[in-house]
Amino acid sequence: MHEVGIMQSVLEIAESQARASGAVCIREIRIRVGRMTGVVPESLDHAFAVLRGETMAAEARLVVEFVPGAFWCMTCAAEFEADDLIGGCPTCQRASFDMRRGRELDVVSLEVD
C-alpha cells in the first residue's frame, strides 16, 4: 500500500510549510492526485486518518482532487482523456503513450491557524 508512504510525505511537506509560516495547526490539506498514479482513494483516506494523529494536522480535513489521464494523439493533433496507461484515441483509435496529465501528486494548499 504505497498510499501510506505518499501520505507520510504529504504530512511532512504540510508541517514544514505550516511551521515556516508560523502556524500552530493545520486545518485542511488540499492535494491533487493523477488517476494514473494508481492511488486508491479509500487507502489514501485511511492512511491520512491513521498518520495525522501526532502531527499539526491531527484535526485536519483532507481534500483530494483527482486528475484524469490525458494523452496526446499525434495523428489527430489533439488531446484526449483515457483511463488506462495506453490511451486509445477516441477519434482515430490509435494508441498513444504521450501522457500529458494523470501522474500528478501535488500538495496544492493548506489552511492553517
SVG drawing of the C-alpha trace seen along z (x, -y; Angstrom):
<svg xmlns="http://www.w3.org/2000/svg" viewBox="-14 -33 24 35">
<polyline fill="none" stroke="black" stroke-width="0.4" points="0.0,0.0 2.0,-2.9 -0.6,-5.4 1.0,-5.3 4.3,-6.5 2.5,-9.1 0.6,-10.4 3.8,-10.5 5.4,-12.7 2.3,-14.9 2.2,-15.4 5.9,-16.2 5.5,-18.8 2.4,-20.3 4.1,-20.5 7.2,-22.0 5.3,-24.7 3.0,-25.4 5.9,-25.8 7.6,-28.1 4.6,-30.4 4.3,-30.4 1.2,-28.3 0.4,-26.1 -2.1,-23.8 -3.2,-22.6 -7.0,-22.7 -7.1,-21.5 -4.7,-19.9 -5.6,-20.0 -3.8,-17.7 -4.0,-16.9 -3.6,-13.2 -3.4,-11.9 -5.6,-8.9 -2.6,-7.2 -0.7,-7.1 -2.6,-4.0 -3.6,-5.7 -6.6,-4.1 -8.8,-6.8 -10.0,-4.8 -6.5,-3.7 -5.3,-7.3 -8.1,-8.4 -7.3,-5.6 -3.6,-6.4 -4.4,-10.1 -6.7,-9.1 -4.0,-6.9 -0.9,-9.1 -2.2,-12.5 -2.7,-11.8 0.6,-13.1 1.0,-15.9 -0.1,-19.5 -2.8,-18.1 -4.4,-15.9 -7.8,-17.6 -7.3,-18.5 -9.5,-17.7 -8.0,-16.1 -9.4,-17.3 -8.3,-15.4 -8.8,-16.4 -8.3,-13.5 -7.0,-14.4 -7.9,-12.2 -5.3,-10.8 -4.8,-12.9 -2.9,-11.8 -1.7,-13.5 -2.7,-11.9 0.0,-12.8 -2.3,-11.6 -5.2,-13.9 -3.1,-16.6 -5.5,-16.5 -5.5,-15.8 -7.9,-13.2 -8.7,-11.6 -8.3,-7.9 -8.5,-5.6 -5.5,-3.3 -1.8,-3.7 -2.0,-3.2 -4.5,-5.8 -6.6,-4.9 -7.6,-8.0 -11.4,-8.1 -11.2,-9.6 -8.7,-7.5 -8.4,-4.6 -4.5,-4.8 -2.7,-4.1 -0.8,-6.9 2.0,-6.7 2.3,-10.5 0.7,-11.1 0.1,-14.8 -1.8,-14.6 -2.6,-12.0 0.7,-11.4 0.4,-14.4 0.8,-14.2 0.9,-17.8 0.2,-19.5 -1.9,-22.3 -2.8,-24.3 -3.0,-24.4 -5.4,-26.1 -3.6,-26.8 -4.1,-28.6"/>
</svg>
